Amino acid sequence: MNEVLNTLEPKILWKYFGEVLQIPRPSKKEDKIRAYLVDFAKKHQLEYKTDKTGNVLIRKPATPGHENRPCVILQSHMDMVCEKNGDSKHNFDTDPIEVHIEDGWLKAKDTTLGADNGIGVAMELAVLASDDLEHGPIECLFTVDEETGLTGAFGLEPGFLNGKILLNLDSEDDGLFFIGCAGGIDTVIHYPYNQLPADSSLAYLNIQIKGLCGGHSGDDINKGRANANQLLARVLYNLKDKYDFRLASFKGGNLRNAIAREATALIGIAQDKLPEMEKDITALRDTFAAEYKHTEPNLELIAEKSGKPEWVFGEKNRDELIYALMTCPHGVLRMSDEIPDFVETSTNLAAVKSEDGDVLITTSQRSSVESAKLWAAQRVASCFKAIGAKTEHSEGYPGWNPNADSPILKLVLDTFKDLFHEEGKALAIHAGLECGLFSEKYPGMDMVSYGPTMRGVHSPDERLELSTVTRFWELTKEILKRI
């Protein structure tokens, strides 16, 4: 167990979270965590099974005298978002997550923490391992590849589960209980460009945006944070006409469901124009700092000399890419007319990568309205179709329609109030949850999603509030006792 977690309560929950932190579990690479879960089931002599998609289900019998209670499903996903700071040497395929405590929060060293959804996995393991809880029959479902494709939820087959009540442990706000979520779709663009030999007489600069907050492309999309890809495109747009630079590369962002925190472009300009351009870049930095002084206090725009690349973009391709990135929307497209302060539709300009004559641009759209989700995807695609790029849309995933009359919601809210003398709040979330797919495969499933407080998820700023983990544990125990 990680020494940092040794002194924390409840010990059994932190014990298993510490073990989860030691296991590499990038999306689509869940073999190690799946093997751990199977070994856990064998060790505790619990019934288990896996499916062809890679999901794991572990069953625990009811405590004596409660065999006739309804079967309850606890559910979390095995994988984590693997984001790190640019100077981090961490290898997510092999290295454990290093953690420390800071001002009541658990954080990782220069990487995502993986509490999304590692703390949900740990909760299930703690419930399965505990011998002093009161509950009916329990099924613990661990799904694969939630973060990049909801693959486990898509692949879940009817009949794999017995329970009709599901507690999704993948939310991030103590006291908020989710009964609905947005659907989503990805729009991916390929833009081929002509490669011309780089001119050795030019000076080459790496222009970099860094230090942004980033965050979850659903939960954080309405917080006014900057997108590194957008800012860098804006820099290039402002410099292009004045300096007629040559663009050698553009790279920014990483994951479809994370707001881009860093982006860099390699450009070449005439040697005698270098001092003047550096002044203009400094002025743009000051402009950005003023615009984002409240949401991006650590924003940096820097330019550093670099070696000559082998190739640069053709001028027409350079212009088309810059214009398309400037035109491509990012952020909130529409707020809900029905739910106050709730984002209905949004889009994320997630990642841009130029390599070998092709620019790969990854975007994602979310909406609680199916037609609006498709409109957002079409709007993004149109920006790039206008320059001759190839666009394609993913299959997408459905939203989860709220049921304000849900019996499990009422029980959870009553339990929360009895335990903590506070009113919980039921609402929908502008993010994808696997519950939308579960409701398609298991019509009538009664579901609610909750969890401890996390901030900065999908970025190296991800942190978990320690005090709410204790409440998460107490609430889950009492819910299982009352069902």
N, C-alpha and C positions, 0 to 999 in steps of 0.2 A: 504493500500500500504506500502511496506517495506520502512522505513525511509531513508535508504541508497539511494534509487532510486528517492526520492522526488525532488531532485534538477536537475535531468538529463533531457535532451531533446533528442528526442521529448517526451513530457509528456505523450501523449496518448499511445505510444508504451511501455514506461516503466511502465505505470500504469498496463497494462495487463500482462506484464512479471512479475511484482510484484505479481499479483494475481495468476498466474500460479505457481510461486514459493511456494505458500502456500498450494498447492494441491498435496498430495502424488500420484505418477503416475509411479510406477514400471511397467516394461513390464508384460503383462498378468493380470495386476491389474489396469485397466484404468477406473473402474466404476465411481470414484469420478470426474475425469477430464471430462469424457463423460457427466455426470449429469450437471456439470458446463457449458459445451458447449450448451447443450439443454436449460438450464435456460437462458443463454445469448441470444440465438435465440428468445425465448419467450419474454424476456424483451425488445428486440429491434424490436419485431414484424416482424421477418424475417422467411421466409419459411425454414424448415429444415426437414431432414429425417435421419434415421439410417438404417443400414443393419444388416443381421443376424451375420455378423462377428464382429460388434461393431463399424464400421466406422461411422463418422458423416459428413453430408454434409449440409452446410448452404448457402442459395442463397440470393444475394442482387441485387435488380433491378438496371438497368442503371440509371445514372443521366439524368434528362430530356433533350431530344434532342439527346441522344446517344443510343437509344434503338436498332438501327439497326447495332450497332457494334458487332464484334465477341464476344462470351462468353469466358471469361478467367477463368481458374481454378488456384487458389492458393492452394498449398498443403504442409502440414507438418505432422509429426507424434506426437501422444500424449505422448508416453512413453519416459522414460529416462533410461540411464544406471545407476545403483545404486552401486557405488563403494565408499568405505570409507577407511580411514587409520585404521590400526589395533587397535588403542587405542580409536577410536571414538565410542561414545554411540548412535549415530544417528540411529533412526528407520525409514527406508524409507517408511514403511507402514503407519506411523502415523504422522511423524514430517515434518514441513515445512523446506525448505532449507534456511539456514542462510548465508547472503552474506556480503561482504565488498569490498571496492574499494582500489586497490593497484597499484600505478604507472600507472594509466590510464586503468587498467583492472578490471573487475568485477570477483570476485572469491567467492567460498563457503568455509565454515569452515569445513575442514577435509573430505569433500565429493565431489562427482561430483556436478557440478553446474546445470546441466540440461538445459543449453542453447542449447544443442543438444537434442531435437529440440524445446525447449520451446520458444526460441526467434522467431522461425518460426510460432509457434502457436500464440504468441503475435502479430506478424505482421498481421496475418489474422484477428484477433479480432479487431485490431486497424483500419484496412481497413473497416471492416464491421460496426464499430461504428462511423466512421468519417462521418460528414455531409458536408464537404467542399472539397471532392475529385471529380475529373472528370473522369468518366470511363463508359465503357459499362457494360453489364450484368456480374456478378461475381458469381462464385461458389467457396466456400471455403471447401476443403476436409481435414478432420483430420483422419488419419489412426491409427490403433492400432498395438502394438507389432512389430514395425519395428526392434527394436534392437535385439531381440532373434529369430525371425523367419520370418519377413516380412509378418506376418499373415494377416494384414489388406490389403496389396497389393495383396496377393495371393487370398484373399476372395472377392476382389472387383468384382462385376458382371458387365458384359456389359449392358449398358443402364442406369447405376446409374448416370453417368455424361452426361451433354449435351455439354460442351465445347470441342473444338478441339485444344486449346492452353493451355499448363500447365506450370506454374512457380513453380518448386520445391524449397522450401525454406530451404533446408537441407544441404547446403555446408558451408565451413568454412574458405574461403579465400576471402577477399575483393578484387575485381578486377579480379578474376578468375571465368570463367563461364563454367560450365561443360555440355558436350553434350554426354558423354559416361561413362560407369562404368564397373567394373569387376563383373563377376558372382561369386557365392560362393557355398560351400558345407561344411558340418560338418562331421568329422569322430570321432565317439565315441567308446571307447574301454572299455571292462570289463575284468579285469584280476583277476580270483579267486586265492587265496593263502591259504596255510595251516597255521593255527594258532597254535602256540605252547605256553605253559605256560611260562611266563617271569621268569627269574632267579633272585631271590632276592639278590644274592651275587654281582650282577653287579652294577656299577654306571650308572645312566641314565642321558643323556644330551639331551636338546632341541637345535638343530642346526638350526639357522634361517638366511635366506637371507631377507633383508628389505632395504627400502630407495631407491628403484629403481624408475625410471620415469614412467615405464609402458606406457600407451597410447593406441591409436586406432590401432587395428591389421591390418588395411589397410593403413591409412594415415601415420602411424609412423613406419611401418615395415622396411623401408629402412634407418632409422636414426641411426642404430648401437647401439640401446639400448639393454641392457641385459634382458634375460628372467630368472626369479627367479627359475622356475622349472629346467631349463637347468643347471644353476649354482649350485643348490643344488645337482642335480644328479652328477655333476662333483666333488663336495666335497666328496660325499659318495664313488664314484669310487676311488678317491685318497686315502681314508682312509681304504677301505675295506680289501685289502690284508695285510696291515701292522697290523691292529688291530682285524680283524675278528669280528667286532661288530655285535650286534643283532639289526635288524631294527624293531621298534614297529609301526611306522606310518610315512606317508608322506602326506603332504597337501600343495598345492600351487596354486595360481591363483584363479580366480572366474568365470569370464564370457568368453564365447567363442570368443567375439570380442574385448577383451582387452588383452594386453601383460601383463603377470604375473609380479606383482611388489613385491610380498612377497611369501616366501615358508618356511616351517619348517618340520624337520624330528626329530623323537624321537629315539634315539639309546641307546644301553646298551653296556658297555665295562668293562673289568676287572679294579678293583679299582686302581691297581698299574700302569696302563697304562694311567690314566687320565691326569697327568701333561704333558706327552709327546704329547698326542693327542691335548691338548689345544694349545701347541706350533705350531703344524702342522696346526691347524685351523687358527691361527694368520698369519702364513706364506701364506696360501691360500688367506686369506683376503687381504694381501698386494699384492699378484699376481693379484687378480681381480681388485683391486683399480688401479694398474698400467695399466692393459689392457683397463679399461673403464674410465680412468681419464678424457676423454673429454666428454663422453656421460652420465656417471653415477657418478657425483661428490659426491653424498650422499649414495653410496653403503655401506651397513653394512653386515658383517658376524659375528655372535655372537653365543656363546655356553653357555647355562645356565643349571645348575643342575635341575633335575626334579624327581618327584616321580616315583615309579615302576609302569609300566602298567600291565594290566592283561595278554596280549598276545603279542607275537612277530611273525614275519614272519619266515617260514621255510627258511633254508639257501639257498636252490635252488631257491625259490621264490624271496628272497632278491636279489640274483645275477641277475636273469632274469629281474627283474624290473629295476634295476640300468642300466644294459646293454641296455635295450630297450629305456629307457629315454635318455641315452647317444647317441644312434643311431638315435632316432627320429629327423628329420630335423625341424628347426625353422628359419623363416626369408625369405629373398628373394631367390627364386629358379631360376628365370630367369628375365632378363630385356628385355624390348621390343626392337625388331629390327627396328621398324617403328617410334616410338615416342621417342625422346631423353630423357634420365633420367626418363623414365616411367617404373614402375614395371609391368611386365606382369603376373608373377606367384609367389605366396608366400604361406607360411603355418605358423600357429600359434599354438604352444604347450601351450594351454590356461590354463588348470586346471588339477590338479591331486589330488585325494582324496581317501585315504585308510580307509575302515571301514567295520567291521564285515566280514572279510574274502574276501573282494572284493576291487579292486582298480578301480575307475572310472577315466578315462582319456578323457578329452574333447579337441578336436583340430578343427581348421577350415582352409579351403584352399580357396584361391581366385585366379582368373585368368580372363583376358580378352579373353583368348582362351579356348573354351569349352573342347577340348581334353586335354589341359595342366592342366586344373582344375581337371579333372578325374585322370590324371597321378599323380598329387600331392597327391590326396586322397589315391590312391592305394599305393603310396610310403610310406605314413605314416602308413597305415594299415599293410603293409608288415613287418614293424619293430615289431609290436606286434603279428601278426600271427605267427611269428617265435618262440615266447615263449608260444604259445598255447592260446593266449587271443582271446576273441570274439570281432569282430569289425563290425560296421554297419555305413552306410553312410546315411545322410539326403537326402531328395528329392532335395535339392539345389535350387538355383534361377539363372535366366539367367542374362547375362550382357546386357548392353544397347549400341547398335552399334551407333557410332557417325555419325551425319549428318552435315557436314561442310557447307552445303547450306541451313540450316534451316532459314526460314524467321524470326522466333522469336529471334534466335541468333543474326541475323544482326540488328534487331531493338534494342535489349538489348545492344549490343556493341556500336551502334551509340549513344544511350541515355547516356550510361556511359561516353563516350568521351565528349559529349556536356555538361554534368553536371560538370564533374571533370577535364576536359582537360587532361585526361590520356587515354592511350590505354588499354582497357581490353584484356584479353587473354582467348581464348577458348581452352579447353583441356578435356581429359578424366581423371577419378580418379580411383585409385586402392582401391576402397571401394564399398560396395553394396549400390545402391540407388534404391528406389522403381520404378524409371522410367523404368527399364528393364521389370518389370511385367506390368506396365501400357501400354507399347508399344505392349505387346502381346495381351492384352485385348481390346485395342483401337488402332488398326493399323492406322497409319497416324497421330497420335497425335504429334503435334509439341511442343517440350519440351526443357527447359533449367533449370539448377539448379545453384543457387547462394546463397550467404548469407554473413554475417559479419565475421570478422576474429575471430577464436577461436583457442586455443592451449590446448594441454593436454586433449583432450576429451577422455571419457571413463576412466578417472582416477581422483583422488582428486585434481590433478593439473589443472583441466579444468578451463579455464579463457576466458573471452569475452572482446575484445578490444572495449572500449566505443566509440571512435571516428568513428569506422566503422559501428556502429549501426545507427548513424545519417545518414551516406551515404546509408546504406541499406534501410532506410525509404524513403529518398529523391529519390533514384533510383526506388523503387517499385511504388511510387506515379506517377512518370513521365512515367514509362513503361505503367501503366494502362491508363494514359491520352493519350498516343500516339497510342495504339493498335486500 
